[in-house]
Amino acid sequence: MPFPREAAIRRVLDAHGVRARIGHVPRPIACGPAGAAESLERWRPHTTPGLTRYAVDQLSDSVVLDVSRARSRGWTPRQTLATCAPAG
């Protein structure tokens, strides 16, 4: 079942008990801070940047994830976006 990106992100955040406001910024503007966070990570090697250029890329382009082949081989997801419940 297709999910709009914002609805999918909201479901995942809710399922993990994360309260966040979802905002939209142009890709070039988001890439600047993401690149800076990655650069700072080099100075602090045991940290993970909160935002990466890869994450910006994944969140800014449409994507279709098709699991029909995995299902045809017997895989069943433990949870889906349609069934995930908010953290309680």
N, CA, C and O atoms as CSV, one atom per row, in Angstrom:
chain,resi,resn,atom,element,x,y,z
A,1,MET,N,N,0.842,-1.165,0.000
A,1,MET,CA,C,0.000,0.000,0.000
A,1,MET,C,C,0.896,1.240,0.000
A,1,MET,O,O,1.778,1.362,0.850
A,2,PRO,N,N,0.683,2.148,-0.931
A,2,PRO,CA,C,1.508,3.365,-0.981
A,2,PRO,C,C,1.216,4.301,0.188
A,2,PRO,O,O,0.072,4.442,0.622
A,3,PHE,N,N,2.260,4.927,0.680
A,3,PHE,CA,C,2.146,5.924,1.743
A,3,PHE,C,C,2.797,7.208,1.270
A,3,PHE,O,O,3.907,7.165,0.740
A,4,PRO,N,N,2.147,8.347,1.443
A,4,PRO,CA,C,2.860,9.604,1.195
A,4,PRO,C,C,4.041,9.698,2.157
A,4,PRO,O,O,3.953,9.236,3.295
A,5,ARG,N,N,5.136,10.288,1.708
A,5,ARG,CA,C,6.371,10.352,2.502
A,5,ARG,C,C,6.117,10.898,3.901
A,5,ARG,O,O,6.560,10.309,4.887
A,6,GLU,N,N,5.410,12.018,3.994
A,6,GLU,CA,C,5.201,12.627,5.308
A,6,GLU,C,C,4.403,11.711,6.237
A,6,GLU,O,O,4.690,11.644,7.432
A,7,ALA,N,N,3.411,11.012,5.704
A,7,ALA,CA,C,2.627,10.083,6.518
A,7,ALA,C,C,3.491,8.918,6.995
A,7,ALA,O,O,3.353,8.470,8.133
A,8,ALA,N,N,4.382,8.425,6.131
A,8,ALA,CA,C,5.262,7.322,6.516
A,8,ALA,C,C,6.225,7.761,7.618
A,8,ALA,O,O,6.439,7.035,8.588
A,9,ILE,N,N,6.797,8.944,7.463
A,9,ILE,CA,C,7.724,9.449,8.479
A,9,ILE,C,C,6.986,9.651,9.798
A,9,ILE,O,O,7.507,9.308,10.859
A,10,ARG,N,N,5.791,10.198,9.740
A,10,ARG,CA,C,5.002,10.414,10.960
A,10,ARG,C,C,4.725,9.089,11.656
A,10,ARG,O,O,4.833,9.006,12.879
A,11,ARG,N,N,4.368,8.047,10.898
A,11,ARG,CA,C,4.093,6.724,11.490
A,11,ARG,C,C,5.329,6.179,12.205
A,11,ARG,O,O,5.238,5.676,13.325
A,12,VAL,N,N,6.472,6.284,11.553
A,12,VAL,CA,C,7.713,5.765,12.156
A,12,VAL,C,C,8.058,6.551,13.422
A,12,VAL,O,O,8.394,5.955,14.445
A,13,LEU,N,N,7.980,7.865,13.364
A,13,LEU,CA,C,8.271,8.689,14.543
A,13,LEU,C,C,7.318,8.354,15.677
A,13,LEU,O,O,7.744,8.185,16.819
A,14,ASP,N,N,6.036,8.257,15.369
A,14,ASP,CA,C,5.042,7.924,16.398
A,14,ASP,C,C,5.310,6.554,17.014
A,14,ASP,O,O,5.198,6.376,18.227
A,15,ALA,N,N,5.664,5.588,16.166
A,15,ALA,CA,C,5.921,4.229,16.660
A,15,ALA,C,C,7.106,4.189,17.617
A,15,ALA,O,O,7.182,3.315,18.481
A,16,HIS,N,N,8.032,5.136,17.464
A,16,HIS,CA,C,9.200,5.195,18.343
A,16,HIS,C,C,9.026,6.211,19.471
A,16,HIS,O,O,9.955,6.464,20.239
A,17,GLY,N,N,7.842,6.785,19.563
A,17,GLY,CA,C,7.589,7.741,20.633
A,17,GLY,C,C,8.315,9.061,20.454
A,17,GLY,O,O,8.574,9.758,21.435
A,18,VAL,N,N,8.644,9.414,19.235
A,18,VAL,CA,C,9.373,10.655,18.960
A,18,VAL,C,C,8.381,11.733,18.551
A,18,VAL,O,O,7.653,11.587,17.569
A,19,ARG,N,N,8.365,12.806,19.313
A,19,ARG,CA,C,7.522,13.948,18.961
A,19,ARG,C,C,8.379,14.922,18.170
A,19,ARG,O,O,9.403,15.403,18.655
A,20,ALA,N,N,7.955,15.204,16.960
A,20,ALA,CA,C,8.723,16.106,16.108
A,20,ALA,C,C,7.790,16.832,15.156
A,20,ALA,O,O,6.761,16.304,14.734
A,21,ARG,N,N,8.171,18.030,14.836
A,21,ARG,CA,C,7.441,18.779,13.820
A,21,ARG,C,C,8.135,18.516,12.491
A,21,ARG,O,O,9.355,18.649,12.391
A,22,ILE,N,N,7.381,18.150,11.487
A,22,ILE,CA,C,7.940,17.880,10.171
A,22,ILE,C,C,7.899,19.172,9.372
A,22,ILE,O,O,6.840,19.778,9.208
A,23,GLY,N,N,9.054,19.589,8.880
A,23,GLY,CA,C,9.150,20.795,8.078
A,23,GLY,C,C,9.720,20.478,6.710
A,23,GLY,O,O,10.267,19.399,6.483
A,24,HIS,N,N,9.589,21.410,5.823
A,24,HIS,CA,C,10.076,21.220,4.461
A,24,HIS,C,C,11.006,22.367,4.106
A,24,HIS,O,O,10.656,23.537,4.256
A,25,VAL,N,N,12.195,22.016,3.633
A,25,VAL,CA,C,13.155,23.018,3.167
A,25,VAL,C,C,13.681,22.560,1.810
A,25,VAL,O,O,13.709,21.361,1.533
A,26,PRO,N,N,14.099,23.499,0.961
A,26,PRO,CA,C,14.663,23.095,-0.332
A,26,PRO,C,C,15.925,22.241,-0.146
A,26,PRO,O,O,16.704,22.454,0.783
A,27,ARG,N,N,16.102,21.286,-1.035
A,27,ARG,CA,C,17.221,20.350,-0.956
A,27,ARG,C,C,18.577,21.049,-0.821
A,27,ARG,O,O,19.364,20.653,0.039
A,28,PRO,N,N,18.884,22.066,-1.627
A,28,PRO,CA,C,20.206,22.708,-1.493
A,28,PRO,C,C,20.422,23.315,-0.108
A,28,PRO,O,O,21.543,23.328,0.400
A,29,ILE,N,N,19.362,23.810,0.492
A,29,ILE,CA,C,19.502,24.394,1.830
A,29,ILE,C,C,19.750,23.299,2.867
A,29,ILE,O,O,20.513,23.506,3.810
A,30,ALA,N,N,19.123,22.147,2.705
A,30,ALA,CA,C,19.322,21.038,3.644
A,30,ALA,C,C,20.698,20.401,3.485
A,30,ALA,O,O,21.266,19.905,4.458
A,31,CYS,N,N,21.236,20.410,2.278
A,31,CYS,CA,C,22.547,19.780,2.041
A,31,CYS,C,C,23.678,20.509,2.755
A,31,CYS,O,O,24.661,19.881,3.148
A,32,GLY,N,N,23.558,21.821,2.930
A,32,GLY,CA,C,24.610,22.581,3.613
A,32,GLY,C,C,24.841,22.103,5.037
A,32,GLY,O,O,25.957,21.709,5.375
A,33,PRO,N,N,23.811,22.129,5.883
A,33,PRO,CA,C,23.988,21.637,7.255
A,33,PRO,C,C,24.352,20.151,7.315
A,33,PRO,O,O,25.100,19.731,8.198
A,34,ALA,N,N,23.829,19.359,6.384
A,34,ALA,CA,C,24.163,17.933,6.375
A,34,ALA,C,C,25.653,17.734,6.095
A,34,ALA,O,O,26.307,16.923,6.750
A,35,GLY,N,N,26.182,18.468,5.133
A,35,GLY,CA,C,27.613,18.376,4.843
A,35,GLY,C,C,28.451,18.847,6.016
A,35,GLY,O,O,29.494,18.265,6.315
A,36,ALA,N,N,27.993,19.909,6.685
A,36,ALA,CA,C,28.711,20.405,7.864
A,36,ALA,C,C,28.704,19.358,8.976
A,36,ALA,O,O,29.722,19.147,9.634
A,37,ALA,N,N,27.562,18.700,9.188
A,37,ALA,CA,C,27.478,17.661,10.229
A,37,ALA,C,C,28.415,16.505,9.913
A,37,ALA,O,O,29.052,15.958,10.814
A,38,GLU,N,N,28.505,16.128,8.641
A,38,GLU,CA,C,29.425,15.053,8.258
A,38,GLU,C,C,30.880,15.471,8.475
A,38,GLU,O,O,31.699,14.660,8.907
A,39,SER,N,N,31.200,16.720,8.179
A,39,SER,CA,C,32.564,17.213,8.395
A,39,SER,C,C,32.928,17.218,9.870
A,39,SER,O,O,34.039,16.843,10.244
A,40,LEU,N,N,31.988,17.645,10.707
A,40,LEU,CA,C,32.238,17.659,12.151
A,40,LEU,C,C,32.440,16.252,12.698
A,40,LEU,O,O,33.173,16.057,13.668
A,41,GLU,N,N,31.796,15.281,12.080
A,41,GLU,CA,C,31.943,13.891,12.519
A,41,GLU,C,C,33.397,13.439,12.397
A,41,GLU,O,O,33.856,12.623,13.196
A,42,ARG,N,N,34.114,13.949,11.425
A,42,ARG,CA,C,35.524,13.569,11.256
A,42,ARG,C,C,36.369,14.003,12.448
A,42,ARG,O,O,37.375,13.372,12.770
A,43,TRP,N,N,35.952,15.082,13.095
A,43,TRP,CA,C,36.675,15.582,14.272
A,43,TRP,C,C,36.276,14.834,15.539
A,43,TRP,O,O,37.019,14.816,16.520
A,44,ARG,N,N,35.104,14.220,15.509
A,44,ARG,CA,C,34.609,13.441,16.651
A,44,ARG,C,C,34.221,12.064,16.120
A,44,ARG,O,O,33.046,11.814,15.851
A,45,PRO,N,N,35.202,11.165,15.967
A,45,PRO,CA,C,34.981,9.906,15.250
A,45,PRO,C,C,33.980,8.939,15.871
A,45,PRO,O,O,33.506,8.040,15.177
A,46,HIS,N,N,33.647,9.082,17.123
A,46,HIS,CA,C,32.716,8.126,17.740
A,46,HIS,C,C,31.306,8.684,17.837
A,46,HIS,O,O,30.513,8.246,18.670
A,47,THR,N,N,30.998,9.647,16.988
A,47,THR,CA,C,29.661,10.224,16.959
A,47,THR,C,C,29.040,9.984,15.589
A,47,THR,O,O,29.732,9.685,14.616
A,48,THR,N,N,27.751,10.117,15.539
A,48,THR,CA,C,27.018,9.976,14.287
A,48,THR,C,C,26.313,11.287,14.010
A,48,THR,O,O,25.634,11.819,14.889
A,49,PRO,N,N,26.457,11.819,12.809
A,49,PRO,CA,C,25.780,13.086,12.518
A,49,PRO,C,C,24.266,12.908,12.548
A,49,PRO,O,O,23.754,11.868,12.134
A,50,GLY,N,N,23.559,13.904,13.029
A,50,GLY,CA,C,22.101,13.845,13.077
A,50,GLY,C,C,21.480,13.962,11.701
A,50,GLY,O,O,20.330,13.572,11.500
A,51,LEU,N,N,22.230,14.495,10.754
A,51,LEU,CA,C,21.741,14.665,9.392
A,51,LEU,C,C,22.903,14.417,8.445
A,51,LEU,O,O,24.011,14.901,8.677
A,52,THR,N,N,22.657,13.672,7.388
A,52,THR,CA,C,23.682,13.406,6.382
A,52,THR,C,C,23.154,13.780,4.994
A,52,THR,O,O,21.947,13.910,4.792
A,53,ARG,N,N,24.066,13.949,4.054
A,53,ARG,CA,C,23.638,14.221,2.684
A,53,ARG,C,C,22.872,13.032,2.113
A,53,ARG,O,O,21.970,13.206,1.294
A,54,TYR,N,N,23.227,11.833,2.542
A,54,TYR,CA,C,22.491,10.642,2.099
A,54,TYR,C,C,21.045,10.702,2.599
A,54,TYR,O,O,20.118,10.399,1.849
A,55,ALA,N,N,20.853,11.090,3.855
A,55,ALA,CA,C,19.496,11.200,4.399
A,55,ALA,C,C,18.702,12.257,3.643
A,55,ALA,O,O,17.528,12.050,3.333
A,56,VAL,N,N,19.335,13.386,3.346
A,56,VAL,CA,C,18.660,14.436,2.565
A,56,VAL,C,C,18.234,13.866,1.221
A,56,VAL,O,O,17.109,14.096,0.779
A,57,ASP,N,N,19.119,13.126,0.569
A,57,ASP,CA,C,18.810,12.524,-0.721
A,57,ASP,C,C,17.623,11.570,-0.606
A,57,ASP,O,O,16.709,11.615,-1.429
A,58,GLN,N,N,17.633,10.714,0.404
A,58,GLN,CA,C,16.567,9.735,0.576
A,58,GLN,C,C,15.219,10.386,0.883
A,58,GLN,O,O,14.170,9.883,0.479
A,59,LEU,N,N,15.259,11.497,1.595
A,59,LEU,CA,C,14.017,12.169,1.972
A,59,LEU,C,C,13.504,13.135,0.912
A,59,LEU,O,O,12.353,13.567,0.977
A,60,SER,N,N,14.336,13.478,-0.056
A,60,SER,CA,C,13.910,14.472,-1.040
A,60,SER,C,C,13.483,13.871,-2.375
A,60,SER,O,O,12.847,14.555,-3.177
A,61,ASP,N,N,13.811,12.634,-2.624
A,61,ASP,CA,C,13.398,11.980,-3.870
A,61,ASP,C,C,12.319,10.951,-3.589
A,61,ASP,O,O,12.325,10.297,-2.546
A,62,SER,N,N,11.394,10.812,-4.527
A,62,SER,CA,C,10.376,9.776,-4.390
A,62,SER,C,C,11.043,8.411,-4.485
A,62,SER,O,O,12.012,8.228,-5.222
A,63,VAL,N,N,10.521,7.477,-3.742
A,63,VAL,CA,C,11.085,6.136,-3.755
A,63,VAL,C,C,9.940,5.132,-3.612
A,63,VAL,O,O,8.969,5.366,-2.893
A,64,VAL,N,N,10.082,4.027,-4.306
A,64,VAL,CA,C,9.117,2.945,-4.187
A,64,VAL,C,C,9.886,1.723,-3.722
A,64,VAL,O,O,10.831,1.279,-4.373
A,65,LEU,N,N,9.470,1.192,-2.598
A,65,LEU,CA,C,10.091,-0.022,-2.071
A,65,LEU,C,C,9.121,-1.175,-2.305
A,65,LEU,O,O,8.032,-1.201,-1.733
A,66,ASP,N,N,9.514,-2.114,-3.137
A,66,ASP,CA,C,8.660,-3.230,-3.502
A,66,ASP,C,C,9.201,-4.498,-2.842
A,66,ASP,O,O,10.302,-4.949,-3.161
A,67,VAL,N,N,8.433,-5.060,-1.933
A,67,VAL,CA,C,8.869,-6.258,-1.219
A,67,VAL,C,C,8.185,-7.518,-1.746
A,67,VAL,O,O,8.230,-8.567,-1.105
A,68,SER,N,N,7.553,-7.411,-2.915
A,68,SER,CA,C,6.815,-8.562,-3.435
A,68,SER,C,C,7.728,-9.764,-3.708
A,68,SER,O,O,7.313,-10.905,-3.507
A,69,ARG,N,N,8.943,-9.529,-4.156
A,69,ARG,CA,C,9.861,-10.645,-4.414
A,69,ARG,C,C,10.235,-11.341,-3.101
A,69,ARG,O,O,10.270,-12.570,-3.033
A,70,ALA,N,N,10.510,-10.560,-2.077
A,70,ALA,CA,C,10.838,-11.157,-0.773
A,70,ALA,C,C,9.639,-11.942,-0.236
A,70,ALA,O,O,9.800,-13.038,0.301
A,71,ARG,N,N,8.448,-11.382,-0.381
A,71,ARG,CA,C,7.245,-12.096,0.077
A,71,ARG,C,C,7.058,-13.405,-0.689
A,71,ARG,O,O,6.649,-14.413,-0.114
A,72,SER,N,N,7.362,-13.384,-1.999
A,72,SER,CA,C,7.194,-14.598,-2.808
A,72,SER,C,C,8.153,-15.692,-2.370
A,72,SER,O,O,7.955,-16.866,-2.684
A,73,ARG,N,N,9.198,-15.301,-1.639
A,73,ARG,CA,C,10.170,-16.284,-1.127
A,73,ARG,C,C,9.926,-16.629,0.339
A,73,ARG,O,O,10.767,-17.245,0.993
A,74,GLY,N,N,8.757,-16.220,0.845
A,74,GLY,CA,C,8.378,-16.619,2.191
A,74,GLY,C,C,8.606,-15.601,3.285
A,74,GLY,O,O,8.276,-15.864,4.442
A,75,TRP,N,N,9.159,-14.448,2.959
A,75,TRP,CA,C,9.403,-13.432,3.984
A,75,TRP,C,C,8.102,-12.748,4.360
A,75,TRP,O,O,7.277,-12.441,3.499
A,76,THR,N,N,7.928,-12.515,5.637
A,76,THR,CA,C,6.773,-11.786,6.141
A,76,THR,C,C,7.282,-10.710,7.089
A,76,THR,O,O,8.031,-11.013,8.017
A,77,PRO,N,N,6.887,-9.461,6.873
A,77,PRO,CA,C,7.349,-8.398,7.775
A,77,PRO,C,C,6.747,-8.564,9.163
A,77,PRO,O,O,5.597,-8.981,9.305
A,78,ARG,N,N,7.528,-8.234,10.178
A,78,ARG,CA,C,7.010,-8.265,11.552
A,78,ARG,C,C,6.023,-7.132,11.777
A,78,ARG,O,O,5.079,-7.256,12.557
A,79,GLN,N,N,6.254,-6.035,11.088
A,79,GLN,CA,C,5.389,-4.881,11.241
A,79,GLN,C,C,5.425,-4.086,9.942
A,79,GLN,O,O,6.448,-4.063,9.256
A,80,THR,N,N,4.324,-3.439,9.602
A,80,THR,CA,C,4.268,-2.598,8.422
A,80,THR,C,C,3.874,-1.197,8.836
A,80,THR,O,O,3.454,-0.985,9.974
A,81,LEU,N,N,3.999,-0.239,7.938
A,81,LEU,CA,C,3.559,1.117,8.256
A,81,LEU,C,C,2.078,1.146,8.552
A,81,LEU,O,O,1.628,1.933,9.386
A,82,ALA,N,N,1.307,0.296,7.879
A,82,ALA,CA,C,-0.132,0.280,8.093
A,82,ALA,C,C,-0.509,-0.269,9.467
A,82,ALA,O,O,-1.562,0.073,10.004
A,83,THR,N,N,0.347,-1.118,10.035
A,83,THR,CA,C,-0.013,-1.741,11.317
A,83,THR,C,C,0.774,-1.225,12.504
A,83,THR,O,O,0.466,-1.583,13.641
A,84,CYS,N,N,1.779,-0.395,12.276
A,84,CYS,CA,C,2.598,0.039,13.419
A,84,CYS,C,C,1.774,0.954,14.325
A,84,CYS,O,O,1.053,1.840,13.866
A,85,ALA,N,N,1.905,0.713,15.584
A,85,ALA,CA,C,1.151,1.472,16.578
A,85,ALA,C,C,2.074,2.462,17.265
A,85,ALA,O,O,3.265,2.194,17.422
A,86,PRO,N,N,1.539,3.595,17.674
A,86,PRO,CA,C,2.364,4.548,18.423
A,86,PRO,C,C,2.906,3.923,19.701
A,86,PRO,O,O,2.281,3.045,20.295
A,87,ALA,N,N,4.075,4.391,20.110
A,87,ALA,CA,C,4.667,3.915,21.356
A,87,ALA,C,C,3.751,4.289,22.500
A,87,ALA,O,O,3.149,5.362,22.489
A,88,GLY,N,N,3.641,3.436,23.466
A,88,GLY,CA,C,2.725,3.720,24.568
A,88,GLY,C,C,3.421,3.756,25.804
A,88,GLY,O,O,2.811,3.982,26.850
